[in-house]
Amino acid sequence: MDNPQRADALQTSEKSARDWALSLAQYRKPNTRRAVYELAASLLPFVGLWALAWWMIPHSAVLSVLIAIVNGGFLVRLFAIQHDCGHGAFVKNSKASNWIGRCLGVLTLTPYAVWRKSHSHHHSTSGNLDHRGMGDVHTKTVAEYAELNRWQKFGYRLYRSPFVLFGLGPVYLFVLQNRLPIGLMTAGRIYWISAMGTNAVLALMLGLIAYFGGIWPLLLVFAPTVMTAAAAGVWLFYVQHQFEETHWDRDEAWNIQDAAFHGSSYYKLPAFLNWLTAYIGVHHVHHLNCRIPFYRLPEVLSDHTRLAHIQIITLAESFHCARLHLWDEDQRRLLSFAHANKLIAAQRPA
């Protein structure tokens, strides 16, 4: 971050993260009319582009795929609505919120109850070095990495490579892992019902597509749409927490408000991309109070200008985050493998 942002951060720190969380509680109230509009503004273009891409198959397979890729953006927005439903932040009625989330979970290939539980764990442990492993991007410290053998280091470096994180990883997560309640296998029947129910409706939907259109709508429309949305979703989640001056602590020093506020970025995207991603880039505010509906996040920034000027990561700057892989507990920042290796080499006895 540049010096002006550091100055803003210091000014903002005069008001504690806990104080910010309490003062933002006034924005938690959902607006049902606005929620219906946001759902329609996301779902109708998604269905329309799906139909257009299908219709385009006999005329141009390339155009069909391109339309499907664009439509992946609207699927990201639908996932963001599902995300808000999981927090009880989209509409006032909890039953309606949950059913909206379940239905959207079929389109996003994400069992609603399973995801809601794992995401709740992410919010309650984000930035805690002693509670890593569920609902996060696995991150080792420099000291932990230094103790690995050659093959373990190779495995971690492979996992943190862009090809795996943003290519193979999203495919595995949404196509394979989400078919079972991974991490919650013995936690309760509700998670099996969520996973198997989503799988059953998804299988029916894909079966109908194949029956009426054959294999090509699945290959040229369904697959590109889902894979684009999956990769974009993983990238957004990554940038929101894996930036150089993020926040990690051991259990005894960890504080949920500080971790939420200082460990989440403000991913400042161009206006249309902000809208398409449902303002999820305003992540420091979201983690401070996850019950704020996404459509009220711009209102928060407008009313509290300090929050609009801290922990900013622009689109251009965000690509640097993909080169950061290890948390240094001494410098309290994420480092690249090259930087971490220099530190490890310097600490070795002669």
PyMOL commands that set and color helices and strands:
alter all, ss='L'
color gray80, all
select helices_A, chain A and resi 3-13+17-27+32-56+61-86+94-107+112-125+142-146+150-159+162-179+189-213+216-241+256-262+271-276+283-288+294-303+305-309+315-323+337-347
alter helices_A, ss='H'
color red, helices_A
select strands_A, chain A and resi 140-141+266-268+312-314+326-328+333-335
alter strands_A, ss='S'
color yellow, strands_A
deselect
rebuild
show_as cartoon
